[in-house]
């Protein structure tokens, strides 16, 4: 138990302490470095959880499922902090942000990491809800940090739609408590996830059915599933690019984690509705809708925001299908998407700064004007489009084949969405990377390490998955049912 408490404490205390220090720390360079150091120490604390074997407590839980999410989140949290140092430095030089803004930005970054880590290790469904909303509100204020009309509008839209999700998820959480109360009595036991799992077969299925619908709608808003997605493109387009990377690579996964936890509860009550069909339908709608919307995007960050909606739809579809292979593929797709999409946003952030615009029509010929960034973006788009031998090809192949073996018509609809999205991304990439060069050709001061570190991992995963990782993901897939 001591190991559990130590590991958990570090994962939470490091970002909380760093946020308090960064809120008052003067000097951009010092605060940027402290932000990186705090993120790296949090990553080390998360990795230490691999070696923890202890019983869950009343408030905190460490198991193979949330270790997947915690380690992935802290890896991307650290690499994003490295990217953020050079990106935000440029924003300070150009006057888009002030030193006061930067203190606020770095402090909120660590608050967001604290909220996400707390949500992932919470063994109490009420505490998990509070933590997800804390992380959401931290990103809301960061989206509006530029204080432009468009940024404030995007932050306001995000806040309003997130509030709807907050209300739905809270009501669903209350319904789960009401279903548990007759069996477990009043108090914390009726909100402790490990206790709920042990007794959920005795709960009122009618209450569980209604609860899951509200929980899926509430947390699905934060996952970015259609038709609850409207906040996501605006938040990506108007907020700082590091926040775009965090939204696609981290926050969407945390909301997905909450859905998976409640899905596990539902499957253990044989008289409740199966959550899979609802997840499959909404996931498939998200894939097809986002795939066609990719053709209409004129802003490069909005383009990849809709790509995130598409991929979260694929992931939710896979977990909705269920079974060992589909769950394994869903975990792999989630991991590969987070690494790839954050790398793409790293590249896009620097590109937008160099060109002074996010309009796709004004960004041309990057492989000529800025070959390292250009080819990095090319590799990222090829990866996110599902081309071999990169990791997303493997996960999408597993999802399609496992679906085709059980529901061929659903597999055909999924393939249609994947092909439409592939065509849209390749169409946009052609001009951006290989068109006639336009705009500024000034040298880039980009931080290339985070971009290519992520893409190297994605390429390596497409060629070879370590047996230890495969066994770990297989065990988690079995946990998910």
C-alpha positions in Angstrom: 0.0 0.0 0.0 2.9 2.3 0.7 4.0 2.0 -2.9 0.6 2.9 -4.2 0.3 5.9 -2.0 3.8 7.1 -2.9 3.3 6.7 -6.7 -0.2 8.3 -6.5 1.0 11.2 -4.4 3.8 12.0 -6.8 1.6 12.0 -9.8 -0.7 14.5 -8.1 1.6 16.5 -5.9 4.2 17.4 -8.6 1.8 19.2 -11.0 -0.1 20.8 -8.1 3.0 22.2 -6.5 4.4 23.3 -9.9 1.1 25.1 -10.7 1.4 27.1 -7.4 5.0 28.0 -8.1 4.5 28.9 -11.8 1.6 31.2 -10.9 4.0 33.6 -9.2 7.3 32.8 -10.9 8.6 35.8 -13.0 10.6 35.3 -16.2 9.5 33.3 -19.2 12.6 31.1 -19.6 12.6 30.0 -16.0 8.9 29.2 -16.0 9.2 27.3 -19.3 12.0 25.2 -17.9 10.2 24.5 -14.6 7.1 23.5 -16.6 9.3 21.0 -18.5 11.0 19.7 -15.4 7.6 19.3 -13.6 6.2 17.4 -16.6 9.2 15.1 -16.7 9.1 14.3 -13.0 5.4 13.5 -13.4 6.3 11.2 -16.2 8.8 9.4 -14.0 6.2 9.1 -11.2 3.7 7.6 -13.7 6.3 5.0 -15.0 6.9 4.0 -11.3 3.3 2.8 -11.2 4.3 -0.1 -13.4 6.1 -1.6 -10.3 3.1 -1.1 -7.9 1.2 -4.2 -6.8 -1.2 -3.1 -4.0 -4.9 -3.1 -3.1 -7.0 -0.1 -4.2 -7.8 2.5 -1.6 -11.1 4.3 -1.0 -10.2 7.2 -3.3 -7.4 5.9 -5.5 -7.0 3.0 -7.8 -4.0 1.8 -9.9 -4.6 -1.1 -12.3 -3.4 -2.0 -15.8 -6.2 0.0 -17.5 -5.5 3.4 -16.0 -1.7 2.9 -16.2 -2.1 2.8 -20.0 -3.8 6.2 -19.9 -1.6 7.7 -17.2 1.7 6.8 -18.9 0.4 7.9 -22.3 -0.9 11.2 -20.8 2.4 12.0 -19.0 4.5 11.2 -22.0 2.6 13.6 -24.2 2.3 16.1 -21.4 6.1 16.2 -21.2 6.8 16.4 -24.9 4.1 19.1 -25.3 5.8 21.1 -22.6 9.1 20.9 -24.6 7.3 22.0 -27.7 5.5 24.7 -25.8 8.7 26.3 -24.6 9.8 27.3 -28.1 6.2 27.9 -29.4 5.2 30.2 -26.5 8.5 32.0 -26.6 7.7 33.1 -30.2 4.3 34.3 -29.1 5.9 36.4 -26.4 8.4 37.9 -29.0 5.6 38.8 -31.4 3.5 40.4 -28.6 0.5 37.9 -28.9 1.1 37.0 -25.2 2.4 39.0 -22.3 4.6 37.8 -19.3 1.4 37.8 -17.2 -0.3 35.6 -19.7 2.6 33.2 -19.7 2.5 32.8 -15.9 -1.1 32.1 -16.1 -0.6 29.7 -19.1 2.1 27.6 -17.4 0.2 27.4 -14.1 -3.0 26.3 -15.9 -1.0 23.7 -17.9 0.0 22.0 -14.6 -3.5 22.4 -13.2 -4.8 20.6 -16.3 -2.2 17.8 -15.8 -3.2 17.5 -12.2 -6.9 17.2 -13.1 -6.3 14.6 -15.7 -4.1 12.5 -13.5 -6.6 12.7 -10.7 -9.4 11.6 -13.0 -7.4 8.6 -14.2 -6.5 7.3 -10.7 -9.8 8.1 -8.9 -11.5 5.1 -7.4 -14.5 7.3 -6.6 -16.9 8.1 -9.5 -17.8 11.4 -8.0 -14.1 12.4 -7.6 -13.5 11.3 -11.2 -16.3 13.6 -12.4 -14.8 16.6 -10.4 -11.3 15.9 -11.8 -12.5 15.8 -15.4 -14.4 19.0 -15.0 -11.3 20.6 -13.4 -9.2 19.6 -16.4 -11.9 20.8 -18.8 -12.2 24.2 -17.2 -8.4 24.6 -17.2 -8.4 24.1 -20.9 -11.3 26.4 -21.4 -9.4 29.4 -20.0 -6.3 28.4 -21.9 -8.3 28.3 -25.2 -9.2 32.0 -24.6 -5.8 33.1 -23.5 -5.2 35.3 -26.6 -8.2 37.5 -25.7 -9.2 38.0 -29.3 -12.8 38.0 -30.3 -12.5 34.7 -32.0 -10.6 33.1 -29.1 -13.1 34.3 -26.5 -16.0 33.1 -28.7 -14.3 29.7 -29.0 -13.7 29.5 -25.3 -17.3 30.5 -24.6 -18.7 27.9 -26.9 -16.4 25.3 -25.3 -17.6 26.3 -21.9 -21.3 26.2 -22.8 -21.1 22.8 -24.5 -18.8 21.5 -21.7 -21.4 22.7 -19.2 -24.0 20.6 -20.9 -21.7 17.6 -20.7 -21.0 18.4 -17.1 -24.7 18.3 -16.3 -25.4 15.1 -18.2 -22.4 13.3 -16.7 -23.3 14.5 -13.1 -26.9 13.3 -13.5 -25.6 9.9 -14.8 -23.2 9.7 -11.8 -26.1 10.4 -9.4 -28.2 7.7 -11.0 -25.4 5.1 -10.6 -25.3 6.1 -6.9 -29.0 5.7 -6.6 -28.8 2.3 -8.2 -26.1 1.3 -5.8 -27.7 2.7 -2.6 -30.3 0.0 -2.0 -27.5 -2.7 -2.1 -24.5 -0.9 -0.6 -26.2 1.7 1.6 -25.4 5.4 1.8 -21.9 6.8 1.8 -18.7 6.3 -0.1 -19.1 2.6 -0.7 -21.9 3.4 -3.2 -19.5 5.6 -5.2 -16.3 3.5 -5.0 -15.7 1.9 -8.4 -14.1 -1.4 -7.1 -17.1 -1.9 -4.8 -19.6 -1.1 -7.5 -17.9 -3.7 -9.8 -18.3 -6.4 -7.1 -22.0 -5.8 -6.6 -23.3 -4.2 -9.8 -25.1 -7.5 -10.8 -27.6 -6.7 -8.0 -28.4 -3.1 -9.1 -31.6 -2.0 -10.6 -31.0 -2.4 -14.4 -33.5 0.4 -15.3 -31.6 3.0 -13.4 -28.3 1.7 -14.8 -29.7 2.0 -18.4 -30.7 5.6 -17.9 -27.5 6.4 -16.1 -25.3 5.1 -19.0 -27.2 7.1 -21.6 -26.5 10.3 -19.6 -22.9 9.4 -18.9 -22.3 8.5 -22.5 -23.8 11.8 -23.7 -22.0 13.8 -21.0 -18.5 12.3 -21.3 -19.1 11.8 -25.1 -19.3 15.6 -25.4 -15.7 15.8 -24.1 -14.6 12.9 -26.4 -15.7 15.0 -29.3 -18.2 12.6 -30.8 -20.7 13.8 -33.4 -23.1 15.5 -33.0 -21.6 16.7 -29.7 -18.4 17.9 -31.3 -19.1 21.6 -32.1 -16.7 23.0 -29.5 -13.7 21.0 -30.7 -12.8 22.7 -34.1 -13.1 26.2 -32.6 -11.0 25.3 -29.6 -8.3 23.9 -31.8 -8.3 26.8 -34.2 -8.3 29.7 -31.8 -6.3 28.4 -28.8 -2.5 28.0 -28.5 -1.3 25.0 -30.5 0.1 23.2 -27.4 -3.5 23.1 -26.1 -4.6 21.6 -29.5 -2.0 18.9 -28.9 -3.2 18.3 -25.4 -6.9 18.3 -26.3 -6.4 15.7 -29.1 -3.7 13.7 -27.3 -4.9 13.8 -23.7 -8.2 15.3 -22.7 -10.3 13.3 -25.2 -8.7 10.1 -23.9 -9.6 11.0 -20.2 -13.2 11.3 -21.1 -13.0 8.1 -23.1 -11.5 6.4 -20.0 -14.6 7.4 -17.9 -16.9 5.9 -20.6 -14.9 2.7 -20.5 -15.2 2.4 -16.8 -18.9 2.7 -16.9 -19.2 0.4 -19.8 -17.4 -2.3 -17.7 -20.1 -1.8 -15.0 -22.9 -2.2 -17.5 -21.5 -5.4 -18.9 -21.4 -7.0 -15.4 -25.2 -6.6 -15.0 -26.8 -9.2 -17.3 -30.2 -7.6 -17.2 -29.0 -4.1 -18.2 -28.8 -3.0 -21.8 -25.6 -3.7 -23.7 -23.6 -0.5 -24.1 -21.8 -1.7 -27.2 -24.5 -1.0 -29.8 -24.9 2.7 -28.7 -21.1 3.1 -28.8 -20.9 1.5 -32.2 -23.6 3.7 -33.8 -22.3 7.0 -32.4 -18.7 6.0 -33.2 -19.6 5.1 -36.8 -21.6 8.4 -37.2 -18.6 10.3 -36.0 -16.2 8.6 -38.4 -18.4 9.2 -41.5 -19.4 12.7 -40.6 -15.9 13.9 -39.8 -14.5 12.2 -42.9 -16.8 14.2 -45.2 -16.3 17.4 -43.2 -12.5 17.2 -43.8 -13.1 18.3 -47.4 -14.7 21.6 -46.3 -11.9 22.8 -44.0 -10.0 25.9 -44.9 -8.1 26.2 -41.7 -5.2 23.8 -41.1 -5.9 23.4 -37.3 -9.6 22.8 -38.0 -8.7 20.2 -40.5 -6.9 18.1 -37.9 -9.5 18.8 -35.3 -12.0 17.0 -37.6 -9.4 14.3 -38.0 -9.5 13.9 -34.2 -13.3 13.5 -34.3 -12.9 10.8 -36.9 -10.3 8.9 -34.9 -12.2 9.1 -31.6 -15.1 7.7 -33.5 -13.0 4.8 -34.7 -11.8 4.2 -31.1 -15.3 4.3 -29.6 -16.5 2.0 -32.4 -13.8 -0.5 -31.6 -14.6 -0.5 -27.9 -18.3 -0.8 -28.7 -17.7 -3.9 -30.8 -15.9 -5.4 -27.8 -14.1 -8.7 -27.5 -10.4 -9.3 -27.0 -9.2 -8.3 -30.5 -11.4 -5.2 -31.0 -10.5 -4.0 -27.5 -6.8 -4.6 -28.2 -7.1 -2.7 -31.5 -9.0 0.2 -29.7 -6.2 0.6 -27.2 -3.5 0.5 -29.9 -5.5 3.0 -32.0 -5.9 5.3 -29.0 -2.1 5.2 -28.3 -1.1 5.7 -31.9 -3.6 8.5 -32.5 -2.4 10.4 -29.4 1.2 10.2 -30.4 0.6 11.0 -34.1 -1.9 13.8 -33.7 0.2 15.6 -31.1 3.2 15.4 -33.4 1.1 16.9 -36.3 0.0 19.8 -34.1 3.6 20.4 -33.0 4.5 20.7 -36.7 1.4 22.8 -37.5 2.0 25.2 -34.7 5.5 26.1 -35.9 4.3 26.2 -39.5 1.5 28.7 -38.6 4.0 30.9 -36.8 6.4 31.0 -39.7 3.7 31.6 -42.4 1.7 34.0 -40.2 -1.5 32.2 -41.0 -3.6 29.1 -40.5 -5.3 29.3 -43.9 -4.5 26.2 -46.0 -4.5 28.2 -49.2 -1.7 30.3 -47.9 0.5 27.4 -46.8 2.2 25.8 -49.8 5.4 24.0 -50.7 6.6 23.3 -47.2 9.0 20.6 -48.3 10.8 23.3 -50.3 10.7 26.3 -47.9 11.0 24.4 -44.7 12.0 20.8 -45.5 12.3 19.4 -42.0 8.9 20.7 -40.9 7.4 19.9 -44.2 8.5 16.3 -44.3 7.7 15.9 -40.6 4.1 17.0 -41.4 4.0 14.6 -44.4 5.1 11.7 -42.3 2.5 12.7 -39.6 -0.4 12.9 -42.2 0.6 9.6 -43.8 0.6 8.0 -40.3 -2.8 9.5 -39.3 -4.3 8.5 -42.7 -3.5 4.9 -41.9 -0.8 4.1 -44.4 1.6 1.2 -43.8 4.0 0.5 -42.1 3.0 3.0 -39.4 1.2 2.0 -36.2 -2.3 3.4 -37.1 -2.4 1.1 -40.1 -2.0 -1.9 -37.8 -4.7 -0.8 -35.4 -7.2 0.1 -38.1 -6.5 -3.2 -39.9 -7.3 -5.1 -36.7 -10.5 -3.1 -36.1 -11.7 -3.7 -39.7 -10.9 -7.4 -39.7 -12.4 -8.1 -36.3 -15.5 -6.2 -37.4 -15.8 -7.9 -40.7 -15.7 -11.3 -39.0 -18.7 -10.4 -36.9 -20.7 -7.7 -38.8 -19.6 -7.3 -42.4 -22.0 -4.4 -43.2 -20.6 -2.4 -40.3 -17.1 -3.1 -41.6 -18.0 -1.8 -45.0 -19.4 1.4 -43.5 -16.3 1.9 -41.4 -14.0 1.3 -44.5 -16.0 3.9 -46.4 -15.4 6.5 -43.7 -11.7 5.6 -43.6 -11.3 5.9 -47.4 -13.2 9.2 -47.5 -11.0 10.6 -44.8 -7.8 9.3 -46.5 -8.8 11.1 -49.7 -9.4 14.4 -48.0 -6.1 14.3 -46.1 -4.1 13.4 -49.2 -5.8 16.1 -51.1 -4.9 18.8 -48.6 -1.4 17.4 -48.0 -0.5 17.7 -51.7 -0.8 21.5 -51.8 0.5 22.1 -48.3 3.7 20.0 -48.8 4.3 20.0 -52.5 2.5 23.0 -54.0 4.1 26.1 -55.4 5.9 27.8 -52.4 4.1 30.8 -51.0 4.4 33.0 -47.9 7.4 33.5 -45.6 10.5 31.4 -46.1 12.2 32.7 -42.9 14.2 30.1 -41.0 12.4 28.1 -38.4 13.3 28.1 -34.7 11.2 25.0 -34.2 11.8 22.3 -31.6 12.0 19.2 -33.8 12.7 16.6 -31.1 9.0 16.2 -29.9 7.8 15.9 -33.5 10.2 13.2 -34.5 10.2 11.4 -31.2 6.5 10.7 -31.5 6.7 9.8 -35.1 9.6 7.4 -34.5 7.5 5.6 -31.8 4.6 5.3 -34.3 6.8 3.9 -37.0 8.4 1.5 -34.6 5.0 0.3 -33.4 3.9 -0.4 -37.0 7.0 -2.6 -37.6 7.4 -4.3 -34.2 5.4 -4.4 -31.0 7.4 -5.5 -28.0 5.9 -8.8 -26.5 5.6 -7.2 -23.1 3.4 -4.4 -24.6 1.3 -6.9 -26.4 0.7 -9.0 -23.3 -0.1 -5.9 -21.3 -2.7 -4.6 -23.9 -4.2 -8.1 -24.1 -4.7 -8.2 -20.4 -6.4 -4.8 -20.5 -8.5 -5.9 -23.4 -9.7 -8.8 -21.3 -10.5 -6.5 -18.4 -12.7 -4.4 -20.7 -14.8 -7.5 -21.5 
